[in-house]
């Protein structure tokens, strides 16, 4: 006959097992940078932060688990049209962080998907206001506008968007070929301008060198003429000084005893030399004399003629 206490013991064992399991599941150890949203009888009760926590069995239940770390979310590539109607394909990375776990749990169903869709929408709007050339140059501006728009929209969700980075901007092959041709033309234009500037600098330098050479030559000629003039002036001054010194000596000699007679004798010698033969050309004799004393001139000529 079966012992009537066996079923009771079995029920007690099952109840103890269930109690232990429930008690064990009521214990929660929350890791760092993680938050647990607890509901009591279907309503929000509290938020469990990092540490050791015990829930009320059968009444409290962990409904949501939120990470407080910064998350990176890939924004899928999408087609955008620029202001000049060129189709570009843009993708990026969105960095966000949950600031309020309660809002992130109850404010929206999936904040990751919502922020990605909002980033794509904002990207299309911003790119549509730019021309193709400006799209490649204005990445920082595009990123800033996307972050501003998404961060403002995600504030009710308890999510903060820290930054957005464009990864790639792709265009069609035909547009890429046209851009490469344009870039090649720009490079050739810059090279031609550089060559022309080099030629201009060369001509300017040559003209400056010729000018400096001409100036140096003229300065040299000027200095040479000045030196020659100074030399001639010095020579004239020296001759004049010597002449004056000679005159002074002659005057001093005249005043001495017998000086007058010596001066007269010297003057007579000079006069005789002056009226002497000036030029002889064959049989002709040219005399310089006072023609009023014809006899003296005739005698002088006779003495100067060659004898047969």
C-alpha positions as CSV (number, residue, x, y, z in Angstrom):
1,X,0.0,0.0,0.0
2,X,1.4,3.4,-1.0
3,X,2.4,5.8,1.7
4,X,0.0,8.8,1.8
5,X,2.8,11.2,2.6
6,X,4.7,10.5,-0.7
7,X,2.5,12.8,-2.8
8,X,2.8,15.5,-0.2
9,X,6.5,15.3,-0.1
10,X,6.7,15.4,-3.9
11,X,4.6,18.6,-4.0
12,X,6.7,20.1,-1.3
13,X,9.9,19.3,-3.3
14,X,8.4,20.8,-6.5
15,X,7.4,23.9,-4.6
16,X,10.8,24.2,-3.0
17,X,12.5,23.8,-6.4
18,X,10.2,26.4,-8.0
19,X,10.8,28.8,-5.1
20,X,14.6,28.4,-5.4
21,X,14.5,29.0,-9.2
22,X,12.2,32.0,-8.8
23,X,14.4,33.4,-6.0
24,X,17.5,32.9,-8.1
25,X,15.9,34.6,-11.1
26,X,14.9,37.5,-8.8
27,X,18.5,38.3,-8.2
28,X,20.0,40.7,-10.8
29,X,23.6,41.8,-11.1
30,X,23.7,44.7,-13.6
31,X,27.0,45.3,-15.4
32,X,28.7,48.7,-15.7
33,X,27.2,51.0,-18.4
34,X,24.0,49.0,-18.5
35,X,20.4,49.7,-17.3
36,X,17.5,47.4,-16.7
37,X,13.9,48.6,-16.9
38,X,11.7,46.9,-14.3
39,X,7.9,46.6,-14.5
40,X,5.6,45.7,-11.7
41,X,2.4,44.1,-12.7
42,X,2.8,45.5,-16.3
43,X,3.7,49.1,-15.2
44,X,7.0,50.9,-15.1
45,X,8.5,50.5,-11.6
46,X,12.2,51.5,-11.6
47,X,15.5,51.5,-13.5
48,X,18.2,49.3,-12.2
49,X,21.7,50.7,-12.7
50,X,25.1,48.9,-12.2
51,X,25.2,46.8,-9.1
52,X,23.4,44.0,-7.1
53,X,19.5,44.1,-7.1
54,X,16.7,41.8,-5.9
55,X,13.3,41.7,-7.6
56,X,10.0,40.8,-6.0
57,X,9.2,37.3,-7.2
58,X,6.2,36.9,-9.5
59,X,5.5,40.6,-9.4
60,X,8.6,42.4,-10.8
61,X,9.9,41.7,-14.2
62,X,12.7,43.0,-16.3
63,X,11.1,44.3,-19.5
64,X,13.9,46.2,-21.3
65,X,17.7,46.1,-21.2
66,X,19.5,49.2,-22.5
67,X,23.2,49.8,-23.0
68,X,24.6,53.2,-22.0
69,X,27.7,52.9,-24.1
70,X,28.2,54.9,-27.3
71,X,27.0,52.9,-30.3
72,X,28.0,53.1,-33.9
73,X,25.3,52.4,-36.5
74,X,25.8,52.0,-40.2
75,X,23.6,54.3,-42.3
76,X,22.9,52.3,-45.5
77,X,23.8,53.9,-48.8
78,X,21.1,56.0,-50.4
79,X,20.6,57.9,-53.7
80,X,20.5,61.7,-53.4
81,X,20.1,64.4,-56.0
82,X,22.3,67.5,-55.8
83,X,21.1,71.0,-56.6
84,X,22.4,70.6,-60.2
85,X,20.4,67.3,-60.6
86,X,23.3,64.9,-60.3
87,X,22.6,61.6,-58.6
88,X,25.0,60.6,-55.9
89,X,25.1,57.6,-53.6
90,X,25.9,58.4,-50.0
91,X,26.5,56.2,-46.9
92,X,27.8,57.0,-43.4
93,X,28.1,56.0,-39.8
94,X,26.0,57.4,-37.0
95,X,27.3,57.6,-33.4
96,X,24.7,57.8,-30.6
97,X,24.3,57.1,-26.9
98,X,21.3,56.4,-24.6
99,X,21.0,59.1,-22.0
100,X,17.6,58.2,-20.5
101,X,16.9,54.4,-20.5
102,X,13.2,54.9,-19.6
103,X,12.6,57.2,-22.6
104,X,14.6,54.9,-24.9
105,X,12.4,52.0,-23.8
106,X,9.0,53.7,-23.8
107,X,9.5,56.7,-26.1
108,X,10.0,54.7,-29.3
109,X,9.9,51.1,-30.3
110,X,13.3,51.0,-32.1
111,X,15.4,54.1,-31.7
112,X,18.3,52.6,-33.8
113,X,16.0,52.3,-36.9
114,X,14.4,55.6,-36.2
115,X,17.7,57.5,-36.1
116,X,19.0,55.8,-39.2
117,X,15.9,56.7,-41.2
118,X,16.0,60.3,-39.9
119,X,19.7,60.6,-40.8
120,X,18.9,59.4,-44.3
121,X,16.1,61.9,-44.7
122,X,18.2,64.8,-43.4
123,X,21.1,63.7,-45.7
124,X,18.9,63.9,-48.8
125,X,17.7,67.3,-47.8
126,X,21.1,68.7,-47.2
127,X,22.7,67.2,-50.3
128,X,19.8,68.6,-52.4
129,X,20.8,72.1,-51.4
130,X,24.4,71.7,-52.7
131,X,25.9,71.4,-56.1
132,X,28.1,68.4,-57.0
133,X,31.4,70.1,-56.6
134,X,30.4,71.6,-53.2
135,X,29.2,68.2,-52.0
136,X,32.7,66.8,-51.9
137,X,34.1,69.9,-50.2
138,X,31.3,70.4,-47.6
139,X,31.5,67.1,-45.8
140,X,32.0,68.7,-42.4
141,X,29.0,71.0,-43.0
142,X,26.8,68.1,-44.0
143,X,27.9,66.0,-41.0
144,X,27.1,69.0,-38.7
145,X,23.7,69.5,-40.1
146,X,22.8,65.8,-39.9
147,X,23.9,65.7,-36.3
148,X,21.9,68.8,-35.4
149,X,18.7,67.6,-37.0
150,X,18.8,64.0,-35.7
151,X,19.9,65.1,-32.2
152,X,16.9,67.5,-31.9
153,X,14.5,64.8,-33.1
154,X,15.9,62.1,-30.9
155,X,15.8,64.1,-27.7
156,X,12.3,62.8,-26.7
157,X,13.6,59.2,-27.1
158,X,16.3,59.8,-24.5
159,X,19.0,59.4,-27.2
160,X,21.8,61.8,-27.9
161,X,23.5,61.8,-31.4
162,X,27.2,62.7,-30.9
163,X,28.4,62.7,-34.5
164,X,27.8,61.6,-38.0
165,X,30.5,60.7,-40.5
166,X,30.1,60.4,-44.3
167,X,31.9,57.3,-45.5
168,X,31.6,57.4,-49.3
169,X,30.1,59.7,-51.9
170,X,29.7,57.8,-55.2
171,X,28.7,59.1,-58.6
172,X,28.0,57.3,-61.9
173,X,30.8,56.3,-64.2
174,X,29.8,59.0,-66.8
175,X,29.9,61.7,-64.2
176,X,33.2,60.4,-62.9
177,X,34.7,60.5,-66.4
178,X,33.5,64.1,-66.8
179,X,34.9,65.1,-63.4
180,X,38.3,63.5,-64.3
181,X,38.3,65.4,-67.6
182,X,37.5,68.6,-65.8
183,X,40.3,68.0,-63.2
184,X,42.7,67.3,-66.0
185,X,41.8,70.5,-67.8
186,X,42.2,72.4,-64.5
187,X,45.6,70.8,-63.9
188,X,46.8,71.7,-67.5
189,X,45.5,75.2,-67.0
190,X,47.4,75.6,-63.7
191,X,50.5,74.2,-65.4
192,X,50.2,76.6,-68.3
193,X,49.8,79.5,-65.9
194,X,52.8,78.4,-63.9
195,X,54.9,78.2,-67.1
196,X,53.8,81.6,-68.2
197,X,54.6,83.0,-64.8
198,X,58.0,81.4,-65.0
199,X,58.7,83.0,-68.4
200,X,57.6,86.3,-67.2
201,X,59.9,86.1,-64.2
202,X,62.7,85.1,-66.5
203,X,62.2,88.1,-68.7
204,X,61.9,90.4,-65.8
205,X,65.1,89.1,-64.3
206,X,66.9,89.4,-67.6
207,X,65.7,93.0,-68.1
208,X,66.7,93.9,-64.5
209,X,70.2,92.4,-65.2
210,X,70.5,94.4,-68.4
211,X,69.4,97.5,-66.6
212,X,72.0,96.9,-63.8
213,X,74.7,96.3,-66.4
214,X,73.9,99.5,-68.3
215,X,73.9,101.4,-65.0
216,X,77.2,99.9,-64.0
217,X,78.8,100.7,-67.4
218,X,77.5,104.3,-67.3
219,X,78.7,104.7,-63.8
220,X,82.1,103.4,-64.8
221,X,82.3,105.7,-67.8
222,X,81.2,108.6,-65.6
223,X,83.9,107.8,-63.1
224,X,86.5,107.5,-65.8
225,X,85.7,110.9,-67.3
226,X,85.7,112.4,-63.8
227,X,89.2,110.9,-63.2
228,X,90.5,112.1,-66.6
229,X,89.1,115.6,-65.9
230,X,90.6,115.7,-62.5
231,X,93.9,114.5,-64.0
232,X,93.9,117.2,-66.6
233,X,92.9,119.8,-64.0
234,X,95.7,118.7,-61.8
235,X,98.1,118.9,-64.8
236,X,97.0,122.4,-65.6
237,X,97.3,123.5,-62.0
238,X,100.8,121.9,-61.8
239,X,101.9,123.7,-65.1
240,X,100.4,127.0,-63.9
241,X,102.2,126.6,-60.6
242,X,105.5,125.8,-62.3
243,X,105.0,128.8,-64.7
244,X,104.2,131.1,-61.8
245,X,107.2,129.8,-59.9
246,X,109.4,130.4,-62.9
247,X,108.1,134.0,-63.3
248,X,108.7,134.7,-59.7
249,X,112.3,133.4,-60.0
250,X,112.8,135.5,-63.2
251,X,111.4,138.6,-61.5
252,X,113.7,137.9,-58.5
253,X,116.7,137.5,-60.8
254,X,115.9,140.8,-62.7
255,X,116.0,142.8,-59.5
256,X,119.5,141.5,-58.7
257,X,122.7,143.2,-60.0
258,X,123.2,142.6,-63.7
259,X,119.8,141.1,-63.9
260,X,118.4,143.6,-66.3
261,X,121.3,143.1,-68.8
262,X,120.8,139.4,-68.6
263,X,117.1,139.7,-69.2
264,X,117.7,142.0,-72.3
265,X,120.2,139.4,-73.6
266,X,117.7,136.6,-73.1
267,X,114.9,138.6,-74.9
268,X,117.2,139.3,-77.8
269,X,118.0,135.6,-78.2
270,X,114.4,134.7,-78.1
271,X,113.6,137.4,-80.7
272,X,116.4,136.1,-83.0
273,X,115.0,132.6,-82.7
274,X,111.5,133.9,-83.4
275,X,112.4,135.6,-86.7
276,X,114.5,132.6,-87.7
277,X,113.7,130.1,-90.4
278,X,110.1,128.9,-90.1
279,X,110.0,126.3,-92.9
280,X,112.3,125.2,-95.7
281,X,110.7,123.6,-98.8
282,X,113.2,122.8,-101.5
283,X,114.7,126.1,-102.7
284,X,112.2,128.3,-101.0
285,X,112.9,129.9,-97.7
286,X,110.2,131.5,-95.5
287,X,111.3,134.1,-93.0
288,X,109.5,135.7,-90.1
289,X,110.7,139.2,-89.7
290,X,109.8,142.8,-89.6
291,X,109.3,143.7,-93.3
292,X,109.9,147.4,-92.6
293,X,113.6,146.8,-92.2
294,X,114.1,145.3,-95.7
295,X,117.8,145.4,-95.7
296,X,118.0,143.3,-92.5
297,X,115.6,140.8,-94.0
298,X,117.6,140.5,-97.2
299,X,120.8,139.9,-95.4
300,X,119.1,137.3,-93.2
301,X,117.8,135.5,-96.3
302,X,121.1,135.6,-98.0
303,X,122.8,134.0,-95.1
304,X,120.2,131.2,-94.9
305,X,120.3,130.2,-98.6
306,X,122.5,127.2,-99.5
307,X,125.7,128.1,-101.2
308,X,126.5,126.8,-104.7
